[in-house]
Amino acid sequence: MELKTMKTRTAKSSFPPLRSLKLAALAIGSSFVLAGCAGNPPSEQFAVTESAVNSAVSAGGTEFAAVEMKSAQDKLKQAEIALHDKKYDEAKILAEQAEWDARVAERKAQAIKAELAVKDSQKGVQELRQESQRTVQ
């Protein structure tokens, strides 16, 4: 007894089954990630950013790093607006940028103040040298 197999054609899918499954899993995973980010206000980032801005102001950022401080404060205001509009991803990004601008302003202010202190010390040393030379002559 001989069996003959029949060759039949079926419509081919444009995606292999495994690839379709991967794409579906990716789409579902992405939507969960986006939904998770969109629903959570970045309150922790705001606290860190406000602390960084306050530290920069205390370090003299408004006097010695005015451009960086203005940028930090402007971005923080934009982040607050985005937060109010429930654009949490945008708010977080702006708050992070404001934090780094504030940190740059703080470091720049500290560096300038240290440089001024060094110059002041050098001036004091120079005055002492001049005074000691006057007393020797």
Secondary structure, DSSP 8 states (H G I E B T S, - for coil): -------------SS-HHHHHHHHHHHHHHHHHHHHHHTS--HHHHHHHHHHHHHHHHTTHHHH-HHHHHHHHHHHHHHHHHHHTT-HHHHHHHHHHHHHHHHHHHHHHHHHHHHHHHHHHHHHHHHHHHHHHHHH-
